[in-house]
Amino acid sequence: MAGSAQAALIDRGGGLIYDSDLNVTWLSDMNYAKTTGYDADGLMTWSQAQTWADNLVFGGFSDWRLPTLNASDTSCNSSTTPAGFPTQYFGYNCMGGELSHLFVAELGNSSHNTNNFASSVTDPTGDTPQQIANLKLFSNVTAGVYWSGTEYAPTATVSGNQNAWSFYSNYGLQANIAKANLVYALAVRTGDVIPATPVPEPHTAALLIAGLGLMTAAHRRRRVA
């Protein structure tokens, strides 16, 4: 499965997209929970989305999960510093998390004007040809909100009012929302689906070279005889 390459994204076939920038593999169907009938519309709470991803088996792999977002991502255009916690970054043009990097850097879901209002991920305005081609590798791309697997630390211990980080593909926005919200989920796994070709160890390579030399010498002797 050589696949076709679009910048950092490589189509491995069978619904699997390898991201060589982050060394992760994405599920190409961005609403697979609905496609398979797991959920009627693909909208789930954070805990439901976690359960779906953790129990997903696809392409022979069972180590799927929700992608990360990075609360320390200084590429975001906004921040806040809650009491007792480090600065939390949010807003437009974030690229430091798996989910934000995919949408903003590779699919062009970033701010295109001075008002920091980003177009929907399905709107090609301002996108590069490469980003437009990247988007075509995915199906059921929804202009809505997607869960990350990253909790919002300042509310992690607040009973009944816990938040998690999410990404708004309709605005290109990283933000934290209540875990009880019903939003979409995209699955990812660490690593490629094609094992890397092993490099022979030095002593093994030396033996191979020596063996080839002996075969060549024997062949020459036969020709002289």
C-alpha positions in Angstrom: 0.0 0.0 0.0 2.3 2.8 -1.2 -0.6 5.3 -1.1 -0.6 8.9 -2.4 1.0 11.8 -0.6 -0.3 15.3 0.0 2.2 17.3 2.0 2.4 15.6 5.4 -0.6 13.4 4.8 -0.3 10.0 3.1 -3.3 8.0 2.0 -2.5 4.4 3.2 -5.8 3.1 1.7 -8.6 1.4 3.5 -9.7 4.5 5.3 -6.4 5.3 6.9 -4.4 8.6 6.5 -0.9 8.8 7.9 0.4 12.1 9.1 4.2 12.2 8.8 4.4 15.5 10.6 3.0 14.1 13.8 3.6 10.4 13.3 -0.1 9.5 13.8 -2.7 7.8 11.6 -6.1 9.3 11.2 -9.4 7.7 10.4 -10.4 9.2 7.1 -14.1 9.2 8.0 -14.6 12.2 10.2 -18.0 10.9 11.4 -17.3 7.2 11.6 -19.5 6.8 14.7 -22.5 7.7 12.6 -21.4 5.8 9.5 -21.2 2.5 11.4 -24.5 3.2 13.3 -22.7 3.4 16.7 -24.4 6.7 17.2 -27.4 8.1 15.3 -25.8 11.4 14.3 -22.3 11.1 15.7 -22.9 13.6 18.4 -21.6 12.4 21.8 -20.6 13.6 25.2 -16.9 13.6 26.0 -17.1 10.4 28.0 -19.2 8.7 25.2 -16.6 9.8 22.6 -13.8 8.5 24.8 -15.5 5.1 25.1 -16.2 4.9 21.4 -12.6 5.7 20.4 -11.1 3.4 23.1 -13.2 0.5 22.0 -12.8 1.1 18.2 -11.2 -1.7 16.1 -10.4 -0.6 12.6 -7.8 -1.6 10.0 -6.6 -4.4 12.3 -5.8 -1.9 15.0 -7.4 -1.5 18.5 -5.3 1.4 19.9 -7.5 4.2 18.6 -8.1 7.3 20.8 -9.3 10.9 20.7 -6.6 13.3 19.4 -4.9 15.8 21.7 -5.2 19.6 22.0 -2.4 21.7 23.6 -3.3 24.1 26.4 0.3 25.5 26.2 0.1 26.2 22.5 1.5 29.7 22.1 0.6 29.8 18.4 -3.0 30.5 19.5 -4.1 34.1 19.4 -5.7 34.2 22.9 -4.9 33.1 26.4 -6.2 33.2 30.0 -4.4 32.5 33.3 -6.8 30.9 35.8 -5.9 31.2 39.5 -3.5 28.5 40.5 -3.0 27.2 37.0 -0.5 28.0 34.1 -1.7 30.1 31.2 -4.2 28.3 29.0 -4.1 29.1 25.3 -7.1 29.1 23.0 -8.6 30.8 20.0 -7.6 30.9 16.3 -4.6 29.6 14.4 -3.6 27.1 17.1 -1.3 24.3 15.7 0.3 22.7 18.7 -2.1 19.9 19.3 -2.9 16.9 17.1 -6.4 18.0 16.3 -5.5 21.7 15.7 -2.5 20.8 13.6 -4.6 18.7 11.4 -7.4 21.3 10.9 -5.3 24.4 10.7 -1.9 23.4 9.2 -3.0 20.6 6.9 -6.6 21.4 6.1 -6.4 25.2 6.0 -9.0 25.8 8.8 -7.3 29.0 10.0 -8.0 32.7 10.2 -8.0 34.5 6.9 -8.7 38.1 7.8 -7.7 40.7 10.4 -10.8 40.1 12.4 -9.5 36.6 13.2 -12.7 35.0 11.9 -11.9 31.8 10.2 -14.0 30.2 7.5 -15.4 26.7 7.9 -13.0 23.8 7.2 -15.1 23.0 4.1 -14.6 26.5 2.7 -11.4 26.7 0.6 -11.1 30.5 0.8 -7.5 31.3 1.5 -6.3 27.7 1.5 -3.3 26.5 -0.4 -3.7 24.0 -3.2 -2.0 21.5 -1.0 -4.5 22.0 1.9 -7.4 21.7 -0.6 -6.0 18.4 -1.8 -5.5 17.2 1.8 -9.1 17.8 2.6 -10.2 15.5 -0.2 -8.5 12.6 1.6 -11.2 12.7 4.3 -14.9 11.9 4.1 -17.9 13.2 6.2 -16.0 16.3 7.2 -18.3 18.3 9.4 -18.4 22.0 10.0 -19.0 21.7 13.7 -17.2 20.9 17.0 -14.9 18.0 17.6 -13.7 16.6 20.9 -10.1 16.2 21.9 -9.0 13.7 24.5 -7.5 16.5 26.6 -9.2 17.7 29.7 -9.4 21.4 30.7 -7.1 21.3 33.8 -8.8 24.2 35.8 -12.1 22.3 35.9 -10.7 18.7 36.2 -11.7 18.4 39.8 -14.9 20.5 39.7 -17.7 18.1 40.3 -20.5 18.3 37.8 -18.9 21.1 35.9 -15.9 19.6 34.1 -14.7 20.8 30.7 -12.5 19.4 27.9 -10.7 21.0 25.0 -12.5 20.9 21.6 -12.0 22.3 18.1 -14.6 24.2 16.2 -14.0 23.3 12.5 -16.8 25.8 11.6 -14.7 28.7 13.0 -11.1 27.3 13.2 -11.3 27.8 16.9 -9.7 25.9 19.9 -11.8 26.2 23.0 -12.8 24.3 26.1 -16.5 23.3 26.6 -18.5 21.3 29.1 -18.0 17.5 28.8 -21.8 17.1 28.7 -22.0 18.8 25.3 -22.9 16.7 22.3 -20.3 17.1 19.6 -18.4 15.0 17.0 -15.4 12.7 17.4 -12.5 11.8 15.2 -10.3 8.8 15.9 -6.5 8.7 15.7 -3.7 6.3 16.7 0.0 6.8 17.3 2.4 5.7 14.5 2.1 4.5 10.9 0.1 1.5 9.7 3.0 0.3 7.5 5.9 -1.0 9.5 9.2 0.7 8.7 11.7 -1.4 6.7 14.3 -2.6 9.2 17.9 -1.5 8.6 20.4 -4.3 8.8 22.8 -4.2 11.8 26.4 -3.4 10.9 27.7 -6.9 11.4 24.8 -8.3 9.4 25.5 -5.9 6.5 29.2 -6.9 6.6 28.3 -10.6 6.4 26.1 -9.9 3.4 28.8 -7.9 1.6 31.4 -10.7 2.3 29.0 -13.3 1.0 28.4 -11.4 -2.2 32.2 -11.0 -2.6 32.7 -14.8 -2.3 29.9 -15.5 -4.8 31.4 -13.1 -7.3 34.9 -14.7 -6.9 33.5 -18.2 -7.3 31.6 -17.1 -10.5 34.8 -15.7 -12.0 36.8 -18.8 -11.2 34.1 -20.9 -13.0 34.3 -18.7 -16.1 38.2 -19.0 -16.2 38.0 -22.8 -15.8 
